[in-house]
Amino acid sequence: MILFYSEEINPRIDYIARLIFTQILGNEVVFTSNSSSFQKSDKPKINYSYEKFDDEFYIKPHRLLYCKAMINPDFKSVWYEGEKYFFESSKDSDLPFDPLAASFYLVTRHEEYLEKERGKYNRYPAERSVLSKYELLKKPVVNIWARLLANKLSEKYPKLVFKKTKFQFYSTIDIDNAWAFLHKGLWRSTGAIAKSVFKGKVGEAKRRFSVWSGGSPDPYDTYEYLDSVFKGNEDKIRFFFLLGDYARHDKNLPYRNKHLRNLVKQTNKKYAVGIHPSFSSSKKKGKKKLTKEIQRLEQLTGEKVEKSRQHFLRLKMPATYKRLLKNGILEDYTMGYSSHSGFRAGICTPYFFYDLKKERETKLRIVPFQVMDVTLRDYMQLSPEKAKQEILDLMQEVKNVGGTFVSIWHNETVNDLEGWKGYREVFEEMNRTGFKWANEESAT
């Protein structure tokens, strides 16, 4: 147990201290604002205040955790043991930076509340983030700082033992478009053929006819293949289905299509299934659409829907998470970037959303992801071999701190055809390694 002292135990301090010491490091933390009892205690203790008492572990706080107004805090880089940090502390502190304030800033996505510049599809641009500017986006810094704190505390209090957390792995699949050519109805199929011919894409038109005649499989029908890759590790898989009405950015089959409905039901028998809220539902007037899409999935599975990931990764702080909470979602997998791999919130441990507007922790569990297929091929333009190395490097970072590695793939990107040639092998190697590491950890 760790005794934590501060002149004021406010919601921000309570939240971030429990995240670091309990959720990441696995130790109980007890709070006190009574300086006298704190000084008398012989327990391992942290003094997080503006006054140092004796030889207790001391961190002078950055003012961020005492602020109530949404302000842009001052950043001053600090070098310590060859690494760069921010949120400077004081010379008499046991660390030259404040890991609690820095971690709070990152996991709450404080910077996204204030950023007015938006990128493609009205998403927060990775380039504007402090981790990108400090070249720390590929590091789970919150977990690393937690380990640093654990090591420093163990040096001061040798009897204090921190448990080794285990590597976990989740392979997740988004179903944006269940089939490329099949089951789309006469009018939509005829229109697609005409469009292909008009644009001179004769090869595409021939492929459609070949699929329709049974001469070749639908290129997006990779479900049996996915089952073969996931066999024996079904508990580590998540599927997210797009069930929104047809629109410019939402082009799955109609919700009432019997083939799509059957696919959802069969998938739900084997794996955990969540909603993939449509692009349209993330607009200002999309509240009712989100509710309707969740109800559709519940009707198909016969179960309450509690997991989600936003289509196009459209995430706006805090509006998106508030909408999800109002609709009963308790676990979201959207935290990551489309354009960059790495750690958007600087963390690889699932954690609870803290609402900065209401200054309170919520019941919504955020599960960050580190890499997405489209990011590797389209944004980063990596060859399959380089994509393998990128994934392995990120997985190793997560394994080093006993975190949770999460990837995003799509049913159409694992078909090993055309532009995705070679990426099926990337997918397979990632899953082999992830399952192996996770199962080894579970066995110990």
N, C-alpha and C positions, 0 to 999 in steps of 0.2 A: 504494500500500500504506500502511496505517495501523498504527503500532506502538502497542499498547495495554498500559499498565502497571497492575498492581494487586498489592498485597502477596500476595494469594492469588487464583489463577485457579481458582475453583470452578465447578461445572457451571452454576450460575445465571448467572454473569458470562459464561462462555463462550457460553452459549445466546443471551442477549439481545444481546450485542455482535455476534455473527454475524448475528442476525436483522436488526438495524438497519443495520449497515455493509455486509454482504454481500448478504443477501436483498432488502432494500429499496433500499439505495443503490448496490449493485453494485461495491463495493470490497473488496479483500482486507484482512483484519485479522490481524495477527500478535501473539501474546500473550507477555508476559514478566513475571516477578516479580523480575527482577534490576534493582535500582534504579540500579546503577552503569552498566551497559550501556545502560539506557534514557536516562540523562542524557547519555551520550556520543553517542547516535545523532543523526544529522542528518535522519532521516525525519520526516514528519508524525506527530505522536504525541499520545496522550491519556494523561493521568495520572489514573487513577481510584483514588485512595487517600486516606488521611487526612493526608498530608504533601505540601505543595506544594514543588517543587524550585526551578524557575527561571521561564522564560517559556513553558513548554509549555502546551498546552490542558489546563485543569484542571477537574475536577468532584469535589467531595467527595461520597463515596457516602452514600446513605441506607442504614441498617442492614438493610433488607429483603433485599438480595442476599447478606448474610452470615448470615442466620438459617436455622436448620434446623427450628425449631419452627413450627407453623402458628399465627401470632398475627395479631390485627388491628392493623396498623400505625397510627401516629398520622398524622392528616391535618392539614396546615396549608396553607391556600391561599396562593399566591404570585402577585402581579401582576407581569408583565414585558412591557414594550412593548405595553401595553393588553390583554393576554390573561391569563386565569387559569390557573394551573398548580398542581400539588400534589406532595408529597414534596420539601420545602424542602431546599436544599443549604446553602451558606455564602457569606458576603460576598466571600471571596477566590476563589470559583469563577467560571469564565467564564459560567456560567449559574446563576441563583438557585434552580433546581430540578434534581432528578436525573432526566433523561429515561430513563435505563436502568432504574432501579428502578420508575418510574411505568409504563413500557411493559411491564415484566415482570409487574407486578401485574395489568395489564389483559389481556394476551394469554394468560396462564396461567389466567385466571379465578379468581384467588386468593380473591376475595370470595365466590365461589359455593361453595367448599369449606366455608366457615364459616357461611354463611347458613342458619338453621334454618327461617325462614319460607318457605313455598312457596305459589305461586299456583294458579290453575286447572290441573287435570291434573298437579299436583305439579311445576310448572315454576318455575324461578327467576324472581321478579318483577322486571321492568325497573326499577320504581320504587325498588328497594333498591340499585341500582347507583350507584357513585360518579359515573359519567358522567351519569346522570340527575340526581343531586343538584347537580352542577356545571353542568348545562345544556350538556353537551358531547356528548350522544348522537348528534347529527346531524353530528359532525365526526370524520374519521378521524385522531384526535389522534396516534396512534403514528407514522403516516406524516408528519404535519405536524411532529412533534418531530424525526423523522429528517432532514427537510429543513432544519429550523432548525439542527441540529447540522452538517449539510453546509455550510450557508452560513457559519456561524461558523468552522468549520475552514478553509474556503477563504479567509476573510479573513486568518487567521493564517498559512496555508500556501498562497500564491497558485498554486503549481505543482500543488497537489492538485486533481484534476478528478473530478467525480462524473458518471456517465452519467445521462442522462434516461431514466427508465423509461417504458414505453409503456402506455397505457390498454388494458385488456382487458375483454371483455364476455361473460357467459354467461347465456343465457335458459334457465331450467330449469322442467320441468313434472312435477308429481306426479300420478300416476294412482291416486287413492284409490278411485274407482268408475268403471270403464271405460264403462259405459252406465247410463242412468237407468232404462230400462224393458226393454230388449231382453236376450235370452239368459240370463234369470235362472231359468228353469225354472218348471214348472207350479205347484208348491206355493208358492214364494216370490212369484210373480206374483199368484196368486189371493189370497194373504194381503195383499198390498199393496193390491189393489183393494178388498177388504173393509174394510181399515183406512181407506182414503180415503173410502169411502161412510159408514162409521160416524162419521167426524169431520166429515162434511158437506162434504168437498172434492170436490164433483161435477166441477168443472173439471179437477182432476188425474186423476180416473178417466177422463174423456173423452179427455184427452191420451194416456193409456196405450193406450186402444183405438185411437186414431188412429195411434200409432206402430206398434202390433202389426199393424194392417191395411195398413201401408205408406202411409198418407195423409200422414204427416209424419215427418221424421227424428227420431231419438233426440236429445234436447237435449244429451246429453253426448258425442255422436259428432262431435267437432270435429277429427278427425285429418287429414282432407284440408285443412281450413282451416289448421291449424298447419303442414302441409307447405308451403302456399303462402306463409305468412309467413316461414318459415325458409329458403326456397329460396336456394341459393348460400352459405348460412352454416351449413351442417350441423355444422361443426366447433365451433361456439359453442353447441351445444345439449346439454342433459342431460335424460333422462327417468328418473324413479324410479317403479318399480312396486311396489304393495302386493300381496304374495302370501301374506299370513297367513290363517289359518283364520277363518271368519266369527265375529264377536263384536260386542259392543255398539258398540265404536269402530272395528271393522275390517269394513267391509261391501262389500268388492269381490266380484267373482264368484269362485267356487271355483277354485282353482289348476288343476284338471283340465278346466275348461271350455274347449272347443276354440276358441271365439271369442277368449277372453282369451289363450290360448296363441299363437294366430296373430298377435294384435295385438303381443304382446311380440316375437315373432320378426321381424315386418315392421319394427317400430320399430328393433330392434337392427341391421338392415341399413343404416339411414340415419344413426342417431345413437348417441352414447354412452349406455348404459343402466346404471342402478344399482338397488340394492335400496332399498325404502322400508320399513324394519323396522316391523312392526305395533305398535300400542299394547300389545297383549298381550305382545309380546316384550320390551318395555322394563320389565316388572314384575320383581320379584325372582326369580320362578320362571320367567322367560322365556328363559333362556340357550339351552335346547335348541330353542326356537321360532325364535330368530334363526338358528341354524345350519341348521335345516330350510328356512327361507325363502330363505336364500342358495343352498342346494343346489338348490332349485326353479328359481331364476333361472338358475343355471349349466346346469342340464339343458336349459332352453329355448333359451339363447343358444349353448351349446357353448363358452362362454368363462368364464374365471375372473372372478368378481365382485369388484371392488376399490373401487367407489363406493357411497355410501349417503347417505340423509337420513332421519332419524327421523320417523315418522308423528306428527302433532300437535306436532312439534318437541320431543319429550320428551328432554331432555338433562340428565343428572345427572353432575356432576364428582366423581371421574374415572371412575366406574363404566361409563358408556355407552361412552366411548372405549376403555376396557380390553377390554370385550366385543367391540367391533368389531375391534380389533387381533387378538384371539385367533381371530377368524373370518376373518382374511385381508384385512380392509378396510384400504385404504391412503389413501383420500380421502373425507372426510365434509363434507357441505354443510348441516349443521344449525345452525351458529353464527349466531344472530340471534334476534330476539324476535317472538312472535306479536302482541303488543299494541302494539309501537312499531316504527317504521321507524328505520333508522340503523345504528350500528356497535356491536354488543354487546361486542366485544373491543377496540374503539377502533382497528381496523386494517382495511385493505381490500387487503392483500396475503396470499395464501395462505401458511400457515406451519405448522410442525410442532408437534404437541401435546407439551407438556412436562408430565410426570407429577410433580406436587409431592409425592406420597406416596413415590415412589421416587427423586426428585431426578435425573431424567434425561430427555433428549429422546427421543422415539419416532419411528417411521417413519410415523405417521399424519399425513397432511397435512390441515389444516383449511382449508376454503374458505368464508369468511364470506359471508353474503348481507346485503343492505341493505333489501330491500323485498319484501312479499308481498301478493298480491291481497286476501286476507281482512283483513289488517291495515288496508289503505287504506279498504275499504268498511265493514267491521263494527266494528273497534276504533276507528279514527280518524274514521269516518263522513264520509268525504270525497266530494264530488261528483266525477264524472269529470274535470271541468276542474281542480279542485284536486288530484286525484290525479296528473294529468299534471305539474303544477308541482312537487309533492312529489318525484316520481321524477326530474324534470329537475334539481332542486336537488341531490339526492343524487348523481346521475350526474356533475354538474359538480364536486362535492367530490372524487369519485374521480378524475376526469380531471385535476384540478389537481395531484394527487400521483402520477399515473401508476400508479394502482392497478387493481384488478379489480372490476368491478361485476357483481353477481349478483342475480337476481330469482327469486321463486317464483310460479308460476301453476299453475292446475289445468285439466284438459280441460273441466270444467263451467263455469268462470268466464269463458270467452272466447266463449260462445254468443250473447251480446248479447240475452238473454231476461230478462224479469221483473226481478228485483232486480239483475241484472248489466247492464242496459241502459246503454249508453254506455261500458262498461268494455272492450269489444272495441277501441274506438278508442284507449283508453289503452294497451292492450297493443301495438297496432300502432305507435303513435308511439314508445313506449319502444324497441321492437326496431329501428325505422328509424334512430333516433338512435344507439343502441348499436352496431349493425352499421356505420353510417357512420363513427363515431369510431374504432372498433377497426380497421376496414379502412384508414382514413387513416393511423393510427399504424403499421400493418404495412407500408405502402407507403413510409414515410420511412426 
